[in-house]
Amino acid sequence: MGNEHLDMAALLDESGREQSHLDYQLSDVRWNPRSFSLGKGVDAVTGEIAKQAVEATAPRSELTRDVEFTYHMVRSQSEMQSLVDVSTKGKYNIKSVSISESTQFLEEVSFSETQHTVVARLIVGSPAMLPIDHASYRLTPAAQTLMREHPERFRETYGDYFISSYSWRGEFLVVYKFRSHDSSKLRELTTTLDVTAEGLFSKEGTLKLRNKAEQHGVEVSINIHMSGLGPLAAGEERPASGGLPDIAESLAWFARHVVGKPEMAQLTHYKFFDDNYPASVPIAPDAFVSLKGLYDGLWLIRSRFHGIPDFYQRNFRERFNRLDAEITSKKNHLPGQREKVGELNQEARNLLHDLQMVCDRMDFHARLKTVRQAQDNWLKGDKKSKDQTHWLYGMSSDERTQAVTIHSEERHFQEGFKHPVWSQRRGSVHFGDGSKRLIVGVEVRSNWKDGSNGTWSTPQQHFVLEHNALVNFKSETGRGCNWSATFHYVDADLYRFDD
C-alpha cells in the first residue's frame, strides 16, 4: 500500500458522533523504552500500548557514524514552545508528557530577561528509520480473524497503529544556562555566541565562551546528558555532568561508549493490511487540540517552576505536584473527558500565570540591581537646591508588567525664618519599618524653586533594595526651608530573590 497521508478532519459516524480521521503513518513519535517494541500496538486515543497483532522481522540495529548538530536558543516562551515541540514529538494522545531520559533536560531550561538557555545536541546515527522488509509484516491468525469479523473489537484489543520501525541513534546534549541581573549584558552575550559544534563543544570554544561570559558579568552553569551508551566496564564511572564540566573530555568519552538506542518510532495504521479497515476514532479533532494545549502548558509550567528560587517553589509545590500528577496519571482517559480537560487547562493557565508573576518580579528585582550598581556613589556629599530641584534615585514606576505594584509615601520637612540670622534650620525624614518594605526608589524635591532652599544629604551609600532610608535637610544660614521626600517601595516578601 502507498504511504498516503490523510489530514485529520471531523467526521460523523452513523450515530452522529464526531470522529477524527487518523494519519496513515506517524514518523515522529518519541520512542518509549519502557513499553515500545517492534510490532506492538498503540492506541491513538489513550496513548497506551495495546496487544501485539503484528509479527515482523527486526532490523539490524547498527549505529552509523552520521553526525548531526542542532541547537536551540531559549529566551522567550515561544522559543521554549519550539523546543518542547521538538523534544516531545507525537500526535493525537501519543505525545510525551511524563519525565523520561529523553525529556528530563526540559526541566532545566529557564528563560526570562535575566536568564537565557542554550540547548545543544550532537546526535550520532542516521535519522532515517531502519529499513524493514514490509513483506515481513503480517497479522497473527487471531488478529486477522478479529479485524475481518469484528473491527471495533480489533481496535479495542490492538489499538490503531503498530510500531513498524524506528531510528537508532545516540545523543550528547548540553544545557547552557546564562544568568545576569543586567539584561542588556546577557542579551549582548547570547546574541553573539558562537553557536556551532566547535564553539559549544570544543575545549577552545568552551574556554572562549566562559571568558566572554566572565567579561560580561554573566554566570554560566552547564549540565550534560548522554543517551545510547553501552554498558560500562567494572569500576568505570561516567564523567561529571553538572557545574562546569569539561565538555570536550565528556564528548570524547561519549564517542568511545555510544552504541545507540531506538530514538524515534514509526507507527503505521492497521489500514496497511486492509484498505477497507476504518481509520477513524470516536473523538472530535478539537479534543486532541485541547490535549496538546494542556500537555504543552504542563511543560512550560515545569520550566517556570524549576526556574524560580526554592523559597517560592515551596509556595507553589503543592499546586504544581497535584496538577502534574493529575495530568500524567489520567492522560490515558482524558480524550473523552471534555469538561475535565477544560478544568485542567484552566488550572494550568492559572498556575502558569502565577508562576509568571514571580518570574516578572524576579526580572524587576534584577533591573533594580542594575540601577543600584549604576548609581553607586551618587548619594555622596550635599545636594544643593541652587543646582537642581528634583532628584530621583532608583525607580518610581514600572510599566512592563502587572506583577509589580509600587507603593509611595511622602514625607515633608518645612521650617520658617528664625533669629538669630547666623543660624541654620536642620531636620530629617526617615522611612522604613524593619524588613517588611523594600525600597525601589527615592525622590527628593526642593519646594522652593529660587535656589535658596539649602541642601540635603544622606549617610547611606544606596537607597535601592534597602529596607530603610534617612534623608537630612539643612537650610541656608538665616533662612528657612521646605523639602519633600517620596519613598517608593514594594512588599519585601514578594522579592526574596537573594535569600
C-alpha positions as CSV (number, residue, x, y, z in Angstrom):
1,M,0.0,0.0,0.0
2,G,1.3,3.5,-0.8
3,N,2.4,5.8,2.0
4,E,-0.7,8.0,1.8
5,H,-1.3,10.9,4.2
6,L,-4.8,11.8,5.4
7,D,-5.4,15.2,7.1
8,M,-7.3,14.9,10.4
9,A,-10.9,16.1,9.7
10,A,-14.1,15.8,11.6
11,L,-16.4,13.0,10.5
12,L,-19.7,11.8,11.8
13,D,-20.4,8.1,12.3
14,E,-23.8,6.6,11.9
15,S,-24.9,7.6,15.4
16,G,-23.9,11.2,14.8
17,R,-20.8,11.2,17.0
18,E,-17.9,13.3,15.9
19,Q,-14.8,11.4,14.8
20,S,-11.2,12.1,13.9
21,H,-9.6,10.6,10.8
22,L,-6.1,9.3,11.7
23,D,-3.0,9.7,9.6
24,Y,-1.8,6.6,7.8
25,Q,1.7,6.8,9.2
26,L,3.4,8.7,12.1
27,S,7.1,9.0,11.9
28,D,7.9,11.5,14.6
29,V,6.8,9.6,17.8
30,R,9.4,9.7,20.7
31,W,10.4,6.1,21.5
32,N,9.3,4.9,24.9
33,P,11.9,2.5,26.2
34,R,9.7,1.1,28.9
35,S,6.9,-0.1,26.6
36,F,7.8,0.1,22.9
37,S,8.9,-2.8,20.8
38,L,8.6,-3.7,17.1
39,G,5.1,-4.8,16.2
40,K,3.3,-3.7,19.4
41,G,0.0,-1.9,19.0
42,V,-0.6,1.7,20.1
43,D,-4.0,3.3,20.9
44,A,-4.1,6.8,19.4
45,V,-6.8,7.9,21.9
46,T,-5.3,6.7,25.2
47,G,-1.7,6.7,24.1
48,E,-1.4,3.2,25.7
49,I,0.4,0.2,24.4
50,A,-2.0,-2.5,23.1
51,K,-1.6,-6.1,22.5
52,Q,0.6,-7.2,19.6
53,A,-1.1,-8.2,16.4
54,V,1.8,-7.9,14.1
55,E,4.8,-10.2,13.5
56,A,7.8,-8.6,11.8
57,T,11.4,-9.3,11.3
58,A,13.5,-7.0,13.4
59,P,16.1,-4.9,11.5
60,R,19.8,-4.9,12.3
61,S,20.3,-2.1,14.9
62,E,23.7,-0.8,13.9
63,L,24.9,2.7,14.7
64,T,26.0,4.6,11.6
65,R,28.6,7.4,12.1
66,D,26.5,10.1,10.7
67,V,26.7,13.2,13.0
68,E,24.1,15.9,13.3
69,F,24.5,19.1,15.4
70,T,21.5,21.2,16.4
71,Y,20.9,23.9,19.0
72,H,18.0,25.9,20.5
73,M,18.3,29.3,22.0
74,V,15.6,29.8,24.6
75,R,14.9,33.4,25.7
76,S,11.1,33.6,25.4
77,Q,8.0,31.4,25.8
78,S,7.7,31.0,22.0
79,E,11.3,29.6,21.8
80,M,10.6,27.3,24.7
81,Q,7.5,26.1,23.0
82,S,9.6,25.3,19.9
83,L,12.0,23.3,22.0
84,V,9.1,21.4,23.7
85,D,7.6,20.5,20.2
86,V,10.9,19.1,19.0
87,S,11.6,17.2,22.2
88,T,8.1,15.7,22.9
89,K,7.1,14.7,19.4
90,G,3.9,12.8,18.9
91,K,0.3,13.2,17.7
92,Y,-3.2,12.6,19.0
93,N,-2.7,11.4,22.5
94,I,0.6,9.7,21.6
95,K,2.7,12.5,23.0
96,S,5.3,12.7,25.7
97,V,4.0,14.3,28.9
98,S,5.9,12.3,31.6
99,I,9.5,13.0,32.5
100,S,11.8,10.5,30.8
101,E,15.5,10.1,30.0
102,S,15.0,12.0,26.7
103,T,12.9,14.9,28.2
104,Q,14.3,15.4,31.7
105,F,16.5,18.2,30.5
106,L,13.5,20.4,29.8
107,E,13.1,21.0,33.5
108,E,16.5,22.7,33.5
109,V,15.6,25.2,30.8
110,S,14.9,28.8,32.1
111,F,14.1,31.9,30.2
112,S,13.4,35.5,31.2
113,E,15.0,38.9,30.9
114,T,17.8,37.7,33.3
115,Q,18.0,34.0,32.3
116,H,18.7,32.5,28.9
117,T,19.3,28.9,27.9
118,V,21.1,27.2,25.0
119,V,20.4,23.5,24.4
120,A,23.0,22.0,22.1
121,R,22.8,18.4,20.7
122,L,25.2,16.2,18.9
123,I,23.4,13.2,17.5
124,V,25.3,10.2,16.2
125,G,23.4,7.9,13.8
126,S,21.0,8.2,10.9
127,P,17.7,10.0,11.4
128,A,16.1,7.6,8.9
129,M,14.0,4.7,10.0
130,L,15.8,1.4,9.9
131,P,14.9,-0.5,6.7
132,I,12.4,-3.3,7.2
133,D,11.0,-5.6,4.5
134,H,7.4,-4.6,4.6
135,A,6.6,-8.1,3.2
136,S,7.6,-9.4,6.6
137,Y,4.7,-7.6,8.3
138,R,1.9,-10.0,8.9
139,L,-1.1,-10.2,11.3
140,T,-1.4,-13.2,13.6
141,P,-4.2,-15.5,12.6
142,A,-6.3,-14.4,15.6
143,A,-5.8,-10.8,14.7
144,Q,-6.7,-11.4,11.1
145,T,-10.0,-13.0,12.1
146,L,-10.9,-10.3,14.5
147,M,-10.1,-7.5,12.0
148,R,-12.3,-9.2,9.4
149,E,-15.3,-10.1,11.6
150,H,-15.2,-7.5,14.4
151,P,-13.3,-4.3,13.5
152,E,-14.4,-2.5,16.7
153,R,-13.2,-5.3,18.9
154,F,-10.0,-5.4,16.9
155,R,-9.3,-1.8,17.7
156,E,-10.2,-2.3,21.4
157,T,-7.7,-5.1,21.5
158,Y,-4.8,-4.0,19.3
159,G,-5.2,-0.2,19.1
160,D,-4.9,1.9,16.0
161,Y,-1.3,1.6,15.0
162,F,1.6,-0.8,15.2
163,I,5.2,0.0,15.7
164,S,6.6,-0.6,12.2
165,S,10.2,0.8,12.5
166,Y,12.5,3.1,14.5
167,S,15.6,5.2,14.2
168,W,18.8,4.1,16.0
169,R,20.9,6.9,17.5
170,G,22.9,8.2,20.4
171,E,22.7,11.7,21.8
172,F,25.1,14.1,23.6
173,L,23.1,17.0,24.9
174,V,24.4,20.1,26.8
175,V,22.3,22.6,28.6
176,Y,24.0,26.0,29.0
177,K,22.3,28.3,31.4
178,F,23.2,32.0,31.4
179,R,22.2,34.4,34.2
180,S,22.8,38.1,34.9
181,H,20.9,40.9,36.6
182,D,22.0,43.1,33.7
183,S,19.6,42.1,30.9
184,S,21.4,44.1,28.3
185,K,24.7,42.4,29.0
186,L,23.0,39.0,29.0
187,R,21.4,39.6,25.6
188,E,24.6,41.0,24.2
189,L,26.4,37.8,25.2
190,T,23.8,35.3,24.0
191,T,23.2,37.0,20.7
192,T,26.9,36.9,19.9
193,L,27.7,33.4,21.0
194,D,29.5,31.0,18.6
195,V,26.6,28.6,18.4
196,T,28.4,25.9,16.4
197,A,29.6,22.5,17.4
198,E,33.2,23.9,17.6
199,G,32.0,26.9,19.7
200,L,29.9,24.9,22.2
201,F,31.7,21.6,22.4
202,S,35.4,22.0,21.8
203,K,38.0,22.8,24.5
204,E,39.0,26.1,22.8
205,G,35.4,27.1,22.1
206,T,34.1,26.5,25.6
207,L,37.1,28.3,27.1
208,K,36.3,31.3,24.9
209,L,32.6,31.1,25.9
210,R,33.4,31.1,29.6
211,N,35.9,34.0,29.2
212,K,33.3,36.0,27.3
213,A,30.7,35.4,29.9
214,E,33.0,36.5,32.6
215,Q,33.8,39.7,30.7
216,H,30.0,40.4,30.5
217,G,29.5,39.6,34.2
218,V,27.2,36.6,33.2
219,E,27.0,33.5,35.3
220,V,27.2,30.2,33.4
221,S,26.1,26.7,34.5
222,I,26.3,23.6,32.4
223,N,24.5,20.2,32.5
224,I,25.4,17.3,30.2
225,H,23.0,14.5,29.2
226,M,24.0,11.4,27.3
227,S,21.9,8.6,25.8
228,G,22.6,5.5,23.7
229,L,25.5,4.4,25.8
230,G,26.8,0.8,26.0
231,P,27.5,-1.0,29.3
232,L,30.3,0.4,31.4
233,A,33.3,-1.6,32.4
234,A,33.6,-2.7,36.0
235,G,34.5,0.3,38.2
236,E,34.1,2.7,35.3
237,E,32.2,5.9,36.0
238,R,30.5,8.5,33.8
239,P,32.2,11.9,33.7
240,A,30.8,14.7,35.8
241,S,27.6,16.2,34.3
242,G,26.9,19.4,36.3
243,G,28.6,22.6,37.4
244,L,31.3,23.5,34.9
245,P,32.3,20.1,33.4
246,D,34.9,19.6,30.8
247,I,32.7,19.3,27.8
248,A,35.4,18.3,25.3
249,E,36.5,15.4,27.6
250,S,32.9,14.3,28.2
251,L,32.3,14.3,24.4
252,A,35.4,12.2,23.8
253,W,34.2,9.8,26.5
254,F,30.7,9.7,24.8
255,A,32.2,8.9,21.4
256,R,34.0,5.9,22.9
257,H,30.9,4.5,24.6
258,V,28.0,5.3,22.4
259,V,26.3,2.3,20.7
260,G,22.9,3.7,20.0
261,K,19.3,3.0,21.0
262,P,15.9,3.5,19.5
263,E,15.1,7.2,19.3
264,M,12.0,7.8,17.2
265,A,9.3,5.3,16.4
266,Q,7.4,4.9,13.1
267,L,3.8,4.0,13.6
268,T,1.7,2.5,10.8
269,H,-2.1,2.3,10.8
270,Y,-3.6,-1.2,10.6
271,K,-5.2,0.0,7.3
272,F,-1.8,-1.2,5.9
273,F,-3.3,-4.8,6.0
274,D,-6.8,-3.9,4.7
275,D,-7.6,-0.8,2.7
276,N,-11.3,-1.0,3.9
277,Y,-10.4,-1.0,7.5
278,P,-11.6,2.2,9.1
279,A,-9.0,4.8,10.0
280,S,-11.1,6.9,12.4
281,V,-11.7,7.2,16.2
282,P,-14.8,8.4,18.0
283,I,-13.1,11.6,19.3
284,A,-13.6,15.1,18.0
285,P,-10.5,16.7,16.5
286,D,-10.7,19.7,18.9
287,A,-10.3,17.3,21.8
288,F,-6.8,16.4,20.6
289,V,-6.1,20.2,20.1
290,S,-7.2,20.8,23.7
291,L,-4.9,18.0,24.9
292,K,-1.9,19.3,23.1
293,G,-2.5,22.7,24.7
294,L,-2.7,21.0,28.1
295,Y,0.4,19.0,27.7
296,D,2.4,21.9,26.2
297,G,1.2,24.0,29.1
298,L,2.5,21.5,31.6
299,W,6.0,21.5,30.1
300,L,6.0,25.3,30.3
301,I,4.8,25.1,34.0
302,R,7.6,22.7,34.8
303,S,10.2,25.0,33.3
304,R,8.8,28.0,35.1
305,F,8.5,26.1,38.4
306,H,12.1,24.9,38.3
307,G,13.4,28.3,37.3
308,I,12.3,30.2,40.4
309,P,14.1,30.2,43.8
310,D,13.4,27.5,46.4
311,F,11.6,29.9,48.6
312,Y,8.9,30.5,46.0
313,Q,8.9,26.9,44.9
314,R,7.7,26.0,48.4
315,N,4.7,28.3,47.9
316,F,3.7,26.5,44.7
317,R,4.9,23.0,45.3
318,E,1.5,21.5,46.4
319,R,-0.4,23.0,43.4
320,F,2.4,22.1,41.0
321,N,2.7,18.4,42.2
322,R,-1.1,18.0,42.2
323,L,-1.6,19.3,38.7
324,D,1.4,17.4,37.3
325,A,0.3,14.1,38.9
326,E,-3.3,14.5,37.8
327,I,-2.4,15.2,34.1
328,T,0.2,12.4,33.8
329,S,-1.8,9.8,35.7
330,K,-5.1,10.5,33.9
331,K,-3.6,11.1,30.4
332,N,-5.0,7.8,29.0
333,H,-8.5,8.7,29.9
334,L,-8.6,12.5,29.1
335,P,-9.6,12.4,25.4
336,G,-13.2,11.5,26.2
337,Q,-13.5,13.9,29.2
338,R,-14.0,17.3,27.6
339,E,-15.2,19.0,30.8
340,K,-12.3,17.6,32.8
341,V,-9.7,18.7,30.2
342,G,-11.3,22.2,30.3
343,E,-10.9,22.3,34.1
344,L,-7.3,21.1,33.9
345,N,-6.5,23.6,31.2
346,Q,-7.9,26.4,33.3
347,E,-6.0,25.2,36.4
348,A,-2.8,25.1,34.3
349,R,-3.4,28.6,32.9
350,N,-3.9,29.9,36.5
351,L,-0.7,28.2,37.8
352,L,1.3,29.4,34.8
353,H,0.1,32.9,35.3
354,D,1.0,32.9,39.0
355,L,4.5,31.5,38.2
356,Q,4.9,34.1,35.5
357,M,4.2,36.8,38.1
358,V,7.1,35.5,40.2
359,C,9.3,35.5,37.1
360,D,8.3,39.0,36.2
361,R,9.1,40.2,39.8
362,M,12.4,38.4,39.6
363,D,13.2,40.3,36.4
364,F,12.2,43.6,38.1
365,H,14.4,42.8,41.1
366,A,17.3,42.2,38.6
367,R,16.7,45.6,37.0
368,L,16.8,47.2,40.4
369,K,20.2,45.6,41.0
370,T,21.4,47.1,37.7
371,V,20.1,50.5,38.7
372,R,21.7,50.2,42.2
373,Q,25.0,49.4,40.6
374,A,24.8,52.2,38.1
375,Q,24.0,54.7,40.8
376,D,26.9,53.7,43.1
377,N,28.4,56.8,44.8
378,W,25.6,59.1,43.6
379,L,24.5,59.8,47.1
380,K,27.8,61.2,48.3
381,G,28.0,64.8,49.5
382,D,25.5,67.6,49.9
383,K,22.9,68.1,47.2
384,K,22.2,71.8,46.7
385,S,18.9,73.4,45.8
386,K,20.6,76.1,43.7
387,D,21.9,73.3,41.3
388,Q,18.6,71.5,40.8
389,T,15.2,71.0,42.5
390,H,14.4,67.3,41.8
391,W,16.4,64.1,42.4
392,L,15.3,60.6,41.6
393,Y,17.3,57.5,42.8
394,G,16.1,54.2,41.6
395,M,12.6,53.8,40.1
396,S,9.2,55.3,40.8
397,S,7.2,53.1,38.4
398,D,7.4,50.1,36.1
399,E,5.1,49.7,33.1
400,R,6.4,46.4,31.9
401,T,4.3,44.1,33.9
402,Q,1.2,43.9,36.1
403,A,3.2,41.7,38.6
404,V,4.9,44.7,40.1
405,T,3.0,47.0,42.5
406,I,4.9,50.1,43.7
407,H,3.6,52.0,46.6
408,S,4.6,55.5,47.6
409,E,4.8,57.5,50.8
410,E,5.7,61.2,51.1
411,R,7.5,62.9,54.0
412,H,8.0,66.7,54.5
413,F,10.4,69.0,56.3
414,Q,9.5,72.6,56.5
415,E,10.9,75.4,58.7
416,G,10.4,79.2,58.5
417,F,12.9,82.0,59.0
418,K,14.1,82.5,62.6
419,H,16.6,84.6,64.5
420,P,19.5,84.7,65.0
421,V,20.4,85.3,61.4
422,W,23.5,83.2,61.6
423,S,21.6,80.0,62.5
424,Q,20.6,77.2,60.1
425,R,17.5,75.0,60.2
426,R,18.2,71.2,60.3
427,G,16.0,68.2,60.2
428,S,15.5,64.8,58.7
429,V,12.9,62.3,57.5
430,H,13.0,58.6,57.9
431,F,11.3,55.7,56.1
432,G,11.3,52.1,57.0
433,D,9.9,49.6,59.4
434,G,12.3,46.7,59.6
435,S,12.2,44.3,56.7
436,K,8.6,44.4,55.5
437,R,9.1,47.0,52.8
438,L,11.8,47.1,50.1
439,I,12.7,50.5,48.7
440,V,12.9,50.7,44.9
441,G,13.3,54.5,44.6
442,V,13.5,57.7,46.5
443,E,12.6,61.2,45.1
444,V,13.7,64.4,46.8
445,R,12.1,67.7,45.9
446,S,13.0,71.3,46.8
447,N,9.7,73.0,47.2
448,W,11.3,76.4,46.8
449,K,12.5,77.0,43.2
450,D,14.6,80.1,43.8
451,G,17.8,78.2,44.8
452,S,17.6,79.4,48.4
453,N,16.3,76.1,50.0
454,G,19.7,74.9,51.3
455,T,20.9,71.3,50.9
456,W,20.0,67.7,51.6
457,S,22.2,64.6,52.2
458,T,22.1,61.1,53.4
459,P,24.6,58.9,55.3
460,Q,23.7,55.9,53.1
461,Q,25.5,54.7,50.0
462,H,22.3,53.3,48.4
463,F,18.6,53.7,48.7
464,V,17.6,51.0,46.2
465,L,17.0,47.5,47.6
466,E,17.3,48.8,51.2
467,H,14.6,48.5,53.9
468,N,15.3,51.9,55.5
469,A,16.2,55.3,54.3
470,L,17.2,58.6,56.0
471,V,17.3,62.0,54.4
472,N,18.8,65.0,56.2
473,F,18.0,68.6,55.3
474,K,19.8,71.9,56.1
475,S,18.8,75.4,55.3
476,E,21.0,78.3,54.3
477,T,22.2,80.5,57.1
478,G,19.4,82.6,58.5
479,R,16.8,81.1,56.2
480,G,14.0,78.6,56.4
481,C,13.5,75.6,54.0
482,N,10.8,73.5,52.5
483,W,11.6,69.9,51.3
484,S,9.7,66.8,50.4
485,A,10.9,63.2,50.1
486,T,8.9,60.4,48.4
487,F,9.8,56.8,49.1
488,H,8.7,54.2,46.5
489,Y,8.6,50.6,47.8
490,V,7.3,47.1,47.2
491,D,6.2,44.3,49.6
492,A,9.5,42.8,50.6
493,D,8.1,39.2,50.9
494,L,7.4,39.2,47.1
495,Y,11.1,39.9,46.3
496,R,13.1,37.4,48.3
497,F,15.4,36.5,45.4
498,D,18.6,36.8,47.3
499,D,17.6,34.5,50.2
